[in-house]
Amino acid sequence: MGLFSFLTKEIAIDLGTANTIIIHNDKVVVDEPSIVAIDRQSGKIIAVGKKAMLMHGKTHENIKTIRPLRDGVIADFQSAEYMIREMIKMISPKKPLFPPALKMVICIPSGITEVEERAVRDSAEQAGAKEVKLIHEPMAAAIGIGIDVLEPNGNMVIDIGGGTSEIAVIALGGIVCNKSIRIAGDDFNQDIEEHLRKQHNVIIGERTAERIKIEVGSAIPELENPPEDFAVQGRDMLTGTPREVVVNYTEIAHCLDKSISKIEAAILNALEMTPPELCADIYCTGIYLAGGGSMLRGLDKRIAQKTKLTVHVAEDPLRAVARGTGIALKNFDKFTFLIK
């Protein structure tokens, strides 16, 4: 760190479909939903993060809410740039005399195309970054979980986020084989919305589906500590009036079955591609789960039954990727070949 180190600000960003987490000086300084609210007439940003999330699904014609990321990649370039810029401002609300040069490490899905990768880099540069490095999500998750990625041992990491599920086998500081599928938390929400529409004739919004997933979401129909039934309010399809229905974890487990089966198939596919020596390591170490989707009740048990392997859920799985990105930023020299 030189004499002018105060003029450089190093930040690690987990740019997620559902949430964006920013780490500065080893601390989580921003943890907000990835959403912006814009005034349609002037094009100005009204709110970002939690405030914008409160408006989601409740706006009038002059306001629109945008989720700039879809399936782990930038879908709306300008909104993504606005969002990154506003969230960086949240780190230090006071305006400094000399704006510091930003050095960023951003994590990206492993199945991303070059064009999508370029969009992330350009958005960060437009938001004021002087230097941008990218790291793959499964690698960041592995570092965040506490795995020594530089060792010649095979470790399987599954990161189930909002837009993508990343499955990777990591050894010697690199991804040996990976599978990235665009089925994750957002698809679980859509399954829940569809289930309520078909089974209960009730239309609900995205935020309500998310709440159902958190309150009574389950991957298996029989749990040891079942959550209590949850009352859901929505619009009756037949009468058009507001109505309340009660849902339990068993019916949610059945409606999520299809999406979870696709994730299981991708895990088995990734294991098939794994070299035999690394398969032997995975048999001993097991599978590591990270990301918000891994908090779904009984998901670890279901994957363990399917693969016949031990499954470990990371502590604070929501922030595992962000933690790993922060560690990679701090040890820039040690992890040079991990970061693009």
C-alpha positions in Angstrom: 0.0 0.0 0.0 1.6 3.2 -1.1 1.3 6.8 0.0 -1.8 7.4 -2.1 -3.6 4.2 -1.1 -6.4 6.3 0.3 -7.2 7.3 -3.3 -7.9 3.6 -4.2 -10.9 1.8 -2.9 -11.0 -2.0 -3.2 -14.4 -3.6 -3.3 -15.7 -7.1 -4.0 -19.1 -7.4 -5.6 -21.4 -10.5 -5.7 -23.7 -9.3 -8.5 -26.6 -11.7 -8.1 -29.9 -12.0 -9.9 -31.8 -11.7 -6.6 -29.3 -9.9 -4.2 -26.2 -7.8 -4.6 -23.6 -7.9 -1.8 -20.6 -5.5 -1.6 -17.6 -6.2 0.6 -15.2 -3.4 1.5 -12.4 -3.8 4.1 -13.5 -7.4 4.9 -17.0 -6.2 5.9 -20.3 -6.6 4.2 -21.2 -3.0 3.6 -24.1 -3.4 1.2 -26.6 -6.3 1.0 -29.6 -5.3 -1.1 -32.0 -6.8 -3.5 -30.9 -6.4 -7.2 -33.7 -4.1 -8.3 -34.2 -0.5 -9.3 -37.3 1.7 -9.5 -37.3 4.3 -12.4 -39.6 7.2 -13.2 -40.8 6.5 -16.7 -41.2 10.2 -17.7 -37.8 11.6 -16.6 -35.9 8.3 -16.6 -34.5 9.2 -13.2 -33.8 6.5 -10.5 -36.3 6.8 -7.7 -35.0 3.9 -5.5 -32.5 1.1 -5.4 -32.4 -2.2 -3.4 -34.8 -2.6 -0.5 -36.8 0.5 -1.2 -37.3 -0.5 -4.8 -38.2 -4.0 -3.7 -41.1 -2.6 -1.5 -42.5 -1.0 -4.7 -42.1 -4.2 -6.8 -45.5 -5.3 -8.1 -47.3 -2.2 -6.6 -46.3 0.5 -9.0 -48.5 2.9 -11.1 -47.9 3.8 -14.7 -45.3 6.5 -14.0 -43.0 4.2 -12.1 -41.5 0.9 -13.2 -39.3 -1.5 -11.3 -36.6 -3.3 -13.2 -34.5 -6.3 -12.2 -31.4 -5.6 -14.3 -30.1 -9.2 -14.0 -31.8 -12.3 -15.3 -30.4 -15.8 -15.1 -27.2 -14.5 -13.6 -26.4 -12.1 -16.4 -27.1 -8.5 -17.2 -30.4 -8.2 -19.1 -30.8 -4.4 -18.8 -27.4 -2.7 -19.3 -28.3 0.9 -18.3 -30.3 -0.2 -15.2 -27.4 -2.5 -14.1 -24.9 0.5 -14.4 -27.3 2.7 -12.3 -27.7 0.0 -9.7 -24.0 -0.7 -9.3 -23.3 3.1 -9.1 -26.0 3.7 -6.5 -24.9 0.7 -4.4 -21.3 1.9 -4.4 -22.5 5.3 -3.1 -24.1 3.4 -0.2 -20.7 2.4 1.0 -19.8 5.9 2.1 -22.7 8.3 1.9 -20.4 11.4 2.4 -19.0 12.7 -0.8 -15.2 12.6 -0.7 -13.1 15.6 -1.8 -11.1 13.3 -4.2 -13.3 10.4 -5.5 -11.2 7.3 -5.1 -10.2 5.1 -8.0 -12.2 1.9 -7.7 -10.6 -1.5 -7.9 -13.3 -4.2 -8.2 -13.5 -8.0 -8.2 -16.9 -9.2 -9.5 -18.1 -12.8 -9.5 -19.8 -14.1 -12.6 -21.6 -17.5 -13.5 -19.2 -20.1 -14.9 -21.4 -20.7 -17.9 -21.4 -17.1 -19.0 -20.6 -16.2 -22.7 -18.0 -13.6 -23.7 -20.6 -11.1 -24.6 -22.3 -11.4 -21.2 -18.9 -11.2 -19.5 -18.2 -8.0 -21.4 -21.5 -6.5 -20.3 -20.6 -7.0 -16.6 -17.1 -5.5 -17.2 -18.5 -2.5 -19.1 -21.3 -1.9 -16.5 -18.7 -1.8 -13.8 -16.4 0.6 -15.8 -19.3 2.9 -16.5 -20.1 2.9 -12.8 -16.6 4.3 -12.1 -14.3 1.3 -11.8 -10.7 1.8 -12.9 -9.7 -1.8 -12.7 -12.2 -4.8 -13.0 -11.3 -8.4 -12.4 -13.8 -11.2 -12.7 -14.0 -14.5 -10.8 -16.3 -17.5 -11.4 -19.0 -18.0 -8.8 -18.2 -21.7 -7.9 -14.6 -20.7 -7.3 -15.6 -17.8 -5.1 -18.1 -20.0 -3.3 -15.3 -22.6 -2.7 -13.0 -19.9 -1.3 -15.8 -18.5 0.9 -16.7 -21.9 2.3 -13.1 -22.3 3.4 -11.8 -24.9 0.9 -8.1 -24.7 0.0 -8.7 -24.4 -3.8 -4.9 -24.5 -4.5 -4.5 -28.1 -3.2 -4.4 -31.0 -5.6 -7.6 -32.4 -4.1 -11.0 -32.5 -5.9 -13.9 -30.6 -4.3 -17.4 -30.3 -5.7 -19.2 -27.1 -5.1 -22.9 -26.4 -5.9 -24.0 -22.7 -5.8 -27.7 -22.4 -6.2 -28.5 -18.7 -6.6 -31.5 -16.7 -7.9 -30.9 -17.1 -11.6 -28.4 -19.9 -12.0 -27.3 -23.1 -10.4 -23.5 -23.6 -10.7 -22.0 -27.0 -10.3 -18.2 -27.3 -10.4 -15.4 -29.6 -9.5 -12.4 -27.6 -8.4 -8.8 -28.7 -8.0 -5.4 -27.0 -8.2 -6.9 -23.5 -8.3 -9.0 -24.2 -11.4 -12.4 -25.5 -12.5 -11.9 -29.0 -13.9 -15.4 -29.5 -15.0 -18.5 -27.4 -14.6 -22.2 -27.4 -15.4 -24.2 -24.2 -15.3 -28.0 -24.4 -15.5 -30.5 -21.6 -15.5 -32.7 -23.2 -12.9 -32.6 -21.7 -9.4 -34.5 -19.6 -6.9 -36.5 -17.6 -9.5 -37.8 -20.8 -11.1 -38.8 -22.1 -7.6 -40.9 -18.9 -7.2 -42.5 -19.4 -10.7 -43.4 -23.0 -9.7 -45.1 -21.8 -6.5 -47.0 -19.1 -8.5 -48.2 -21.7 -11.0 -49.1 -24.2 -8.3 -51.4 -21.7 -6.5 -53.0 -20.7 -9.8 -53.7 -24.3 -10.8 -54.6 -25.8 -7.4 -56.1 -23.0 -5.5 -57.3 -20.6 -8.3 -55.4 -17.8 -6.6 -53.0 -15.4 -8.4 -50.1 -14.2 -6.4 -47.1 -12.0 -7.2 -43.3 -12.6 -7.2 -42.7 -11.2 -3.7 -45.5 -13.4 -2.2 -44.0 -16.5 -3.9 -40.6 -15.7 -2.4 -42.2 -15.4 1.1 -43.9 -18.8 0.7 -40.6 -20.3 -0.4 -38.9 -18.9 2.7 -41.7 -19.8 5.2 -42.8 -23.3 4.0 -40.4 -24.1 1.1 -39.2 -27.7 1.1 -37.4 -30.1 -1.2 -38.7 -33.3 0.4 -42.4 -34.1 1.4 -41.4 -35.4 4.8 -39.4 -33.2 7.2 -38.3 -33.9 10.8 -39.1 -30.4 12.0 -41.9 -29.2 9.6 -42.7 -25.5 9.4 -46.2 -24.3 10.3 -48.8 -23.9 7.5 -48.7 -20.5 5.9 -51.6 -18.2 5.0 -51.4 -16.6 1.6 -53.4 -13.7 0.3 -54.0 -13.3 -3.4 -56.6 -12.6 -6.1 -59.3 -15.2 -6.8 -59.3 -16.1 -10.5 -63.0 -16.8 -10.6 -64.4 -13.8 -8.6 -61.6 -11.4 -9.0 -61.8 -10.5 -5.3 -58.9 -10.9 -2.7 -58.9 -14.3 -1.0 -56.8 -16.2 1.5 -55.6 -19.8 1.2 -53.4 -21.9 3.5 -50.5 -23.8 2.1 -48.3 -26.4 3.7 -44.7 -27.6 3.1 -45.7 -30.9 1.5 -47.6 -29.4 -1.4 -44.8 -26.9 -2.0 -42.3 -29.9 -2.0 -44.4 -31.5 -4.7 -44.6 -28.3 -6.8 -40.8 -27.8 -6.6 -40.1 -31.4 -7.5 -39.6 -30.8 -11.3 -37.1 -28.0 -10.9 -35.1 -29.8 -8.2 -35.0 -32.9 -10.4 -33.3 -30.8 -13.2 -30.7 -29.6 -10.7 -30.1 -33.3 -9.6 -29.7 -34.3 -13.2 -27.1 -31.6 -13.7 -25.2 -32.7 -10.6 -25.1 -36.3 -11.9 -24.0 -35.0 -15.3 -21.1 -33.1 -13.7 -20.1 -36.2 -11.8 -20.0 -38.2 -15.0 -17.6 -35.7 -16.6 -15.3 -35.7 -13.5 -11.9 -37.6 -13.9 -11.8 -40.8 -11.8 -9.0 -39.5 -9.5 -11.1 -36.5 -8.6 -14.2 -38.7 -8.1 -12.3 -40.6 -5.5 -11.6 -37.3 -3.6 -15.2 -36.2 -3.9 -16.3 -39.6 -2.4 -14.2 -38.7 0.7 -14.9 -35.0 1.0 -18.5 -34.9 -0.2 -20.4 -32.1 -1.9 -20.6 -28.5 -0.7 -23.7 -26.4 -1.1 -23.8 -22.6 -1.2 -26.1 -19.8 -2.3 -29.6 -18.9 -1.1 -31.2 -21.9 -2.8 -29.2 -24.3 -0.6 -31.3 -23.0 2.4 -34.4 -24.8 1.0 -35.4 -27.3 3.7 -34.3 -30.9 3.0 -32.4 -30.1 -0.2 -29.1 -31.4 1.3 -30.9 -34.7 2.2 -32.4 -35.1 -1.2 -29.1 -34.5 -3.0 -27.4 -36.9 -0.6 -30.0 -39.6 -1.4 -29.6 -39.1 -5.1 -25.8 -39.1 -5.3 -25.0 -41.4 -2.3 -22.5 -38.8 -1.1 -22.2 -36.6 2.0 -23.6 -33.1 1.5 -22.4 -30.1 3.5 -24.3 -26.8 3.6 -22.0 -23.8 4.0 -22.5 -21.6 7.0 -24.3 -18.4 6.0 -24.7 -19.8 2.4 -26.2 -16.5 1.1 -22.9 -14.7 1.6 -20.4 -17.6 0.8 -19.8 -16.3 -2.7 -19.4 -12.7 -1.5 -17.0 -13.8 1.2 -14.9 -15.8 -1.3 -14.8 -12.8 -3.7 -13.6 -10.6 -0.7 -10.8 -13.1 0.1 -9.8 -13.2 -3.6 -9.6 -9.4 -3.6 -7.5 -9.4 -0.5 -5.1 -12.0 -1.8 -4.9 -10.6 -5.3 -1.4 -11.9 -5.9 -2.0 -15.4 -4.5 -5.1 -15.9 -6.6 -3.9 -14.2 -9.8 -4.7 -17.2 -12.1 -8.2 -17.4 -10.7 -9.2 -13.9 -11.6 -9.6 -12.8 -15.2 
